[in-house]
Amino acid sequence: MIVTTTNSIEGHTITAYRGIVVGEAIMGANVVRDVFAQITDIVGGRSGAYESKLQDARDTALRELEERATAVGANAVVGVDLDYEVVGQSMLMVSASGTAVSVEKI
């Protein structure tokens, strides 16, 4: 499955548009991770725990996007957009959306 933020895929022709597909992931952060992240914020530096959680959420959202594209008969997704939101005080939501398409190699 080709997944890209661009509206076209070099070397491929879009032969059919299958519709908009979306993948979402909502991940909770635990209290221990929150405490360490607050300490990191105070002393400076990067929060590896949150970066790891963010990567997991992004991977999950993109995997779900691909599954939904496959379900509608697509072999690629173009125009992908990733959105990040904080839900409540300790939940992270990542949303991936794009247009599911069928492509052929030129």
MDAnalysis code that builds the backbone (N, CA, C; Angstrom):
import MDAnalysis as mda
import numpy as np

u = mda.Universe.empty(318, n_residues=106, atom_resindex=np.repeat(np.arange(106), 3), trajectory=True)
u.add_TopologyAttr("name", ["N", "CA", "C"] * 106)
u.add_TopologyAttr("resid", np.arange(1, 107))
u.add_TopologyAttr("resname", ["MET", "ILE", "VAL", "THR", "THR", "THR", "ASN", "SER", "ILE", "GLU", "GLY", "HIS", "THR", "ILE", "THR", "ALA", "TYR", "ARG", "GLY", "ILE", "VAL", "VAL", "GLY", "GLU", "ALA", "ILE", "MET", "GLY", "ALA", "ASN", "VAL", "VAL", "ARG", "ASP", "VAL", "PHE", "ALA", "GLN", "ILE", "THR", "ASP", "ILE", "VAL", "GLY", "GLY", "ARG", "SER", "GLY", "ALA", "TYR", "GLU", "SER", "LYS", "LEU", "GLN", "ASP", "ALA", "ARG", "ASP", "THR", "ALA", "LEU", "ARG", "GLU", "LEU", "GLU", "GLU", "ARG", "ALA", "THR", "ALA", "VAL", "GLY", "ALA", "ASN", "ALA", "VAL", "VAL", "GLY", "VAL", "ASP", "LEU", "ASP", "TYR", "GLU", "VAL", "VAL", "GLY", "GLN", "SER", "MET", "LEU", "MET", "VAL", "SER", "ALA", "SER", "GLY", "THR", "ALA", "VAL", "SER", "VAL", "GLU", "LYS", "ILE"])
u.atoms.positions = np.array([
    [0.851, -1.181, 0.000],
    [0.000, 0.000, 0.000],
    [0.892, 1.238, 0.000],
    [0.662, 2.113, -0.968],
    [1.380, 3.386, -1.009],
    [0.558, 4.408, -0.232],
    [1.189, 5.080, 0.724],
    [0.534, 6.114, 1.526],
    [1.402, 7.363, 1.419],
    [0.798, 8.462, 0.937],
    [1.582, 9.664, 0.714],
    [0.786, 10.931, 1.029],
    [1.514, 11.969, 1.402],
    [0.862, 13.254, 1.672],
    [0.616, 14.033, 0.376],
    [1.217, 13.596, -0.719],
    [1.035, 14.286, -1.993],
    [-0.280, 13.863, -2.644],
    [-0.719, 14.633, -3.641],
    [-1.986, 14.333, -4.312],
    [-1.824, 13.410, -5.511],
    [-0.593, 13.084, -5.839],
    [-0.330, 12.151, -6.931],
    [0.881, 11.308, -6.537],
    [1.104, 10.242, -7.307],
    [2.220, 9.346, -7.027],
    [3.050, 9.237, -8.303],
    [4.272, 9.731, -8.237],
    [5.138, 9.720, -9.411],
    [5.297, 8.300, -9.933],
    [5.131, 8.153, -11.239],
    [5.278, 6.844, -11.871],
    [4.019, 5.998, -11.825],
    [2.933, 6.539, -11.284],
    [1.669, 5.815, -11.189],
    [0.527, 6.697, -11.693],
    [-0.483, 6.071, -12.235],
    [-1.679, 6.781, -12.674],
    [-2.833, 6.379, -11.780],
    [-3.549, 7.374, -11.260],
    [-4.745, 7.080, -10.463],
    [-5.855, 6.677, -11.428],
    [-6.389, 5.480, -11.223],
    [-7.427, 4.962, -12.122],
    [-8.819, 5.027, -11.501],
    [-8.896, 5.130, -10.176],
    [-10.209, 5.215, -9.514],
    [-10.050, 5.847, -8.143],
    [-11.025, 6.676, -7.797],
    [-11.082, 7.270, -6.459],
    [-12.096, 6.470, -5.651],
    [-11.677, 5.957, -4.514],
    [-12.515, 5.072, -3.702],
    [-13.163, 5.772, -2.517],
    [-12.798, 7.013, -2.257],
    [-13.408, 7.761, -1.164],
    [-12.425, 8.125, -0.068],
    [-12.915, 8.918, 0.859],
    [-12.097, 9.358, 1.988],
    [-12.027, 8.246, 3.022],
    [-10.833, 8.029, 3.543],
    [-10.646, 7.047, 4.611],
    [-9.957, 7.731, 5.790],
    [-10.260, 7.232, 6.972],
    [-9.727, 7.821, 8.201],
    [-9.286, 6.708, 9.138],
    [-8.193, 6.947, 9.832],
    [-7.746, 6.060, 10.898],
    [-7.518, 6.901, 12.141],
    [-7.967, 6.414, 13.277],
    [-7.796, 7.157, 14.525],
    [-7.169, 6.258, 15.580],
    [-6.478, 6.922, 16.496],
    [-5.935, 6.210, 17.650],
    [-5.980, 7.160, 18.839],
    [-6.514, 6.670, 19.941],
    [-6.518, 7.442, 21.177],
    [-5.736, 6.641, 22.193],
    [-4.685, 7.237, 22.699],
    [-3.795, 6.556, 23.633],
    [-3.790, 7.286, 24.966],
    [-3.850, 6.540, 26.028],
    [-3.764, 7.120, 27.359],
    [-2.329, 7.114, 27.839],
    [-2.015, 8.092, 28.661],
    [-0.693, 8.153, 29.281],
    [-0.873, 7.870, 30.767],
    [0.073, 7.166, 31.362],
    [-0.100, 6.826, 32.771],
    [0.513, 7.878, 33.693],
    [0.224, 7.777, 34.957],
    [0.643, 8.766, 35.946],
    [2.164, 8.850, 36.051],
    [2.861, 7.713, 36.055],
    [4.319, 7.712, 36.175],
    [4.937, 8.454, 34.988],
    [4.444, 8.172, 33.781],
    [4.956, 8.837, 32.588],
    [4.695, 10.340, 32.678],
    [3.508, 10.730, 33.171],
    [3.177, 12.150, 33.329],
    [4.144, 12.842, 34.281],
    [4.480, 12.196, 35.391],
    [5.395, 12.786, 36.370],
    [6.766, 12.991, 35.744],
    [7.297, 11.966, 35.057],
    [8.602, 12.099, 34.418],
    [8.583, 13.161, 33.319],
    [7.470, 13.264, 32.595],
    [7.361, 14.283, 31.548],
    [7.379, 15.676, 32.165],
    [6.723, 15.843, 33.321],
    [6.725, 17.147, 33.984],
    [8.133, 17.506, 34.458],
    [8.858, 16.528, 34.969],
    [10.244, 16.773, 35.388],
    [11.086, 17.173, 34.181],
    [10.909, 16.472, 33.076],
    [11.645, 16.796, 31.850],
    [11.325, 18.208, 31.400],
    [10.040, 18.604, 31.506],
    [9.650, 19.960, 31.127],
    [10.350, 20.996, 32.000],
    [10.505, 20.702, 33.267],
    [11.126, 21.643, 34.200],
    [12.622, 21.774, 33.930],
    [13.304, 20.659, 33.766],
    [14.763, 20.685, 33.586],
    [15.176, 20.812, 32.122],
    [14.231, 20.681, 31.223],
    [14.527, 20.773, 29.793],
    [14.805, 19.407, 29.204],
    [14.822, 19.341, 27.907],
    [15.089, 18.073, 27.226],
    [13.834, 17.502, 26.601],
    [13.988, 16.314, 26.076],
    [12.890, 15.650, 25.380],
    [12.296, 14.574, 26.268],
    [11.007, 14.351, 26.109],
    [10.322, 13.315, 26.863],
    [10.212, 12.059, 26.006],
    [11.151, 11.137, 26.214],
    [11.172, 9.901, 25.445],
    [9.911, 9.075, 25.618],
    [9.339, 9.108, 26.819],
    [8.122, 8.325, 27.080],
    [6.973, 8.826, 26.220],
    [6.809, 10.138, 26.147],
    [5.727, 10.686, 25.332],
    [6.015, 10.552, 23.843],
    [7.269, 10.687, 23.443],
    [7.603, 10.513, 22.042],
    [7.279, 9.092, 21.582],
    [7.559, 8.124, 22.434],
    [7.249, 6.732, 22.122],
    [5.736, 6.525, 22.001],
    [4.990, 7.113, 22.919],
    [3.532, 6.994, 22.887],
    [2.967, 7.656, 21.633],
    [3.517, 8.790, 21.261],
    [3.083, 9.498, 20.060],
    [3.355, 8.659, 18.815],
    [4.517, 8.033, 18.756],
    [4.856, 7.158, 17.626],
    [3.895, 5.982, 17.540],
    [3.572, 5.374, 18.684],
    [2.611, 4.260, 18.705],
    [1.256, 4.696, 18.166],
    [0.793, 5.862, 18.596],
    [-0.512, 6.367, 18.159],
    [-0.498, 6.650, 16.658],
    [0.566, 7.249, 16.161],
    [0.676, 7.550, 14.731],
    [0.690, 6.262, 13.916],
    [1.468, 5.269, 14.352],
    [1.531, 3.983, 13.648],
    [0.162, 3.307, 13.616],
    [-0.549, 3.351, 14.725],
    [-1.879, 2.744, 14.806],
    [-2.852, 3.443, 13.859],
    [-2.848, 4.765, 13.857],
    [-3.757, 5.522, 12.986],
    [-3.463, 5.232, 11.512],
    [-2.195, 5.191, 11.134],
    [-1.845, 4.910, 9.737],
    [-2.176, 3.477, 9.344],
    [-1.972, 2.539, 10.261],
    [-2.321, 1.138, 9.983],
    [-3.835, 0.999, 9.766],
    [-4.618, 1.686, 10.594],
    [-6.074, 1.654, 10.448],
    [-6.497, 2.313, 9.129],
    [-5.839, 3.398, 8.748],
    [-6.107, 4.065, 7.478],
    [-5.892, 3.092, 6.313],
    [-4.783, 2.370, 6.330],
    [-4.480, 1.397, 5.284],
    [-5.520, 0.277, 5.242],
    [-5.935, -0.213, 6.417],
    [-6.937, -1.278, 6.474],
    [-8.257, -0.817, 5.860],
    [-8.648, 0.405, 6.147],
    [-9.909, 0.930, 5.608],
    [-9.796, 1.163, 4.103],
    [-8.622, 1.567, 3.631],
    [-8.422, 1.744, 2.193],
    [-8.502, 0.400, 1.481],
    [-7.875, -0.607, 2.049],
    [-7.937, -1.951, 1.474],
    [-9.377, -2.447, 1.420],
    [-10.153, -2.162, 2.451],
    [-11.540, -2.614, 2.524],
    [-12.413, -2.026, 1.412],
    [-12.035, -0.855, 0.898],
    [-12.819, -0.251, -0.191],
    [-12.192, -0.523, -1.560],
    [-11.184, -1.402, -1.609],
    [-10.595, -1.818, -2.872],
    [-9.470, -0.943, -3.381],
    [-8.896, -0.132, -2.524],
    [-7.802, 0.758, -2.929],
    [-6.451, 0.073, -2.732],
    [-5.451, 0.545, -3.476],
    [-4.093, 0.072, -3.256],
    [-3.146, 1.230, -2.933],
    [-3.729, 2.415, -2.664],
    [-2.929, 3.578, -2.267],
    [-3.839, 4.590, -1.577],
    [-3.213, 5.492, -0.812],
    [-3.936, 6.604, -0.189],
    [-3.120, 7.864, -0.460],
    [-3.773, 8.869, -1.054],
    [-3.089, 10.125, -1.364],
    [-3.657, 11.256, -0.511],
    [-2.906, 12.349, -0.431],
    [-3.365, 13.526, 0.308],
    [-3.509, 13.284, 1.798],
    [-2.649, 12.448, 2.358],
    [-2.772, 12.081, 3.773],
    [-2.437, 13.277, 4.665],
    [-3.269, 13.463, 5.679],
    [-3.078, 14.522, 6.671],
    [-3.106, 13.881, 8.050],
    [-2.148, 14.246, 8.896],
    [-2.095, 13.759, 10.271],
    [-2.464, 14.897, 11.209],
    [-3.398, 14.632, 12.116],
    [-3.804, 15.622, 13.117],
    [-3.574, 15.045, 14.501],
    [-3.167, 15.914, 15.417],
    [-2.876, 15.525, 16.793],
    [-3.725, 16.371, 17.728],
    [-4.346, 15.741, 18.718],
    [-5.160, 16.461, 19.703],
    [-4.928, 15.851, 21.074],
    [-5.077, 16.657, 22.102],
    [-5.074, 16.172, 23.475],
    [-6.521, 16.085, 23.910],
    [-6.909, 14.929, 24.415],
    [-8.276, 14.705, 24.873],
    [-8.231, 14.568, 26.390],
    [-8.978, 15.407, 27.075],
    [-8.914, 15.390, 28.529],
    [-7.542, 15.859, 28.980],
    [-7.053, 15.268, 30.060],
    [-5.748, 15.676, 30.571],
    [-4.648, 14.670, 30.297],
    [-5.020, 13.454, 29.896],
    [-3.965, 12.459, 29.725],
    [-4.185, 11.538, 28.528],
    [-5.003, 11.971, 27.569],
    [-5.247, 11.146, 26.389],
    [-4.742, 11.885, 25.156],
    [-4.119, 11.148, 24.262],
    [-3.611, 11.693, 23.020],
    [-4.368, 11.059, 21.868],
    [-4.871, 11.891, 20.950],
    [-5.571, 11.370, 19.779],
    [-4.788, 11.748, 18.527],
    [-4.562, 10.758, 17.684],
    [-3.947, 10.989, 16.386],
    [-4.943, 10.524, 15.339],
    [-5.179, 11.374, 14.353],
    [-6.104, 11.074, 13.280],
    [-5.367, 11.191, 11.949],
    [-5.527, 10.185, 11.094],
    [-4.927, 10.197, 9.759],
    [-6.062, 10.088, 8.752],
    [-6.103, 11.007, 7.796],
    [-7.150, 10.957, 6.775],
    [-6.539, 11.163, 5.404],
    [-7.201, 10.635, 4.385],
    [-6.718, 10.783, 3.022],
    [-7.735, 10.217, 2.046],
    [-7.397, 10.233, 0.768],
    [-8.267, 9.714, -0.269],
    [-7.751, 8.361, -0.724],
    [-8.586, 7.359, -0.594],
    [-8.238, 6.011, -1.048],
    [-8.376, 5.966, -2.572],
    [-7.356, 5.449, -3.251],
    [-7.363, 5.388, -4.701],
    [-6.823, 4.046, -5.188],
    [-7.143, 3.756, -6.446],
    [-6.515, 2.631, -7.131],
    [-5.513, 3.241, -8.109],
    [-4.323, 2.674, -8.141],
    [-3.288, 3.188, -9.045],
    [-2.706, 2.056, -9.873],
    [-2.201, 2.446, -11.048],
    [-1.466, 1.522, -11.928],
    [-0.110, 2.138, -12.183],
    [0.871, 1.298, -12.347],
    [2.206, 1.775, -12.713],
    [2.197, 2.212, -14.175],
    [2.894, 3.301, -14.448],
    [2.960, 3.784, -15.837],
    [3.950, 2.936, -16.609],
])
